[in-house]
């Protein structure tokens, strides 16, 4: 036995329609959207070609240490072993090396060196004053 079918009327857009929005025929539920992970990309990405052998990465740690007296020392470490230890380095060489490597390395090192220069200049001035006083005292003894 078959049930009689009734054709559903399409909703009208006529403003004079007396049909209420509540009495309109229900529409079919929308199909759920497919998750983004399951959707295949439209274009394939090009396959990256291997450049051949990968180069071996070397890791060295260079540590440069300065003292308030203006003495600079360097150490080079590879892994857990030291290749060079406590090597005395000139302050000018440290400054040049930092400038050659990168401006961000040079700026803080140069600021520290400028402060050290001013401290040494003050110390030299104090020693010169002391030396002049000693020479004057020696001259008074003659």
ZIRAQUI-V161547 format. One record per residue. PSI is psi in whole degrees, 0 to 359 (999 if undefined). OMEGA is omega in whole degrees, -180 to 180 (none if undefined). D_FIRST is the distance of its C-alpha to the first C-alpha in whole Angstrom. Layout:
<<PSI;OMEGA;D_FIRST> <PSI;OMEGA;D_FIRST>>
//
This chain:
<<138;-179;0> <145;180;4> <146;178;7> <140;180;10> <142;179;12> <130;180;16> <133;179;19> <138;178;21> <141;176;25> <143;180;28> <142;-180;31> <154;178;33> <12;-180;37> <124;-178;38> <341;-180;41> <0;-178;40> <136;-180;36> <2;-178;36> <132;180;33> <150;178;34> <335;-178;33> <332;-176;31> <3;179;29> <157;-178;28> <138;-180;25> <148;178;25> <159;-179;26> <140;179;25> <145;180;28> <147;177;31> <140;179;31> <143;180;34> <144;179;37> <141;178;39> <148;-177;42> <330;-177;45> <334;-178;46> <346;-179;43> <128;-180;44> <142;179;46> <148;-179;49> <319;-179;49> <147;178;52> <140;177;54> <144;-180;57> <146;179;60> <129;179;62> <132;179;65> <141;179;68> <139;179;70> <15;-178;73> <218;179;75> <139;173;76> <138;-179;76> <147;-180;80> <134;-180;81> <129;177;81> <137;179;84> <118;176;85> <143;177;88> <119;178;89> <122;178;92> <123;178;94> <126;-177;96> <132;178;98> <150;178;101> <170;178;103> <337;179;105> <356;179;108> <11;178;107> <135;-180;106> <139;179;103> <150;-180;102> <150;175;99> <144;174;97> <129;-177;94> <135;174;92> <114;-175;89> <238;180;87> <2;-178;89> <145;180;92> <131;175;95> <323;178;96> <137;-179;99> <136;172;100> <46;179;102> <123;-180;103> <133;-177;105> <142;178;104> <144;-180;106> <322;179;104> <324;178;104> <322;177;103> <315;180;100> <314;180;100> <318;-179;100> <317;179;97> <320;179;95> <321;179;95> <323;-177;94> <304;-178;91> <147;-180;89> <325;180;90> <335;175;88> <323;-176;91> <316;-174;94> <307;-179;93> <325;179;93> <318;180;96> <325;177;98> <317;178;98> <320;-180;99> <324;178;102> <320;177;103> <318;178;103> <320;178;105> <316;-179;108> <323;177;108> <318;179;109> <322;178;111> <321;178;113> <320;179;114> <319;178;115> <316;180;117> <319;179;119> <318;179;120> <322;177;121> <321;178;123> <318;178;124> <319;178;125> <318;179;127> <320;178;129> <320;179;130> <320;178;131> <321;179;133> <318;179;135> <322;177;136> <319;180;137> <326;179;139> <332;-180;141> <337;-179;142> <999;none;144>>
//
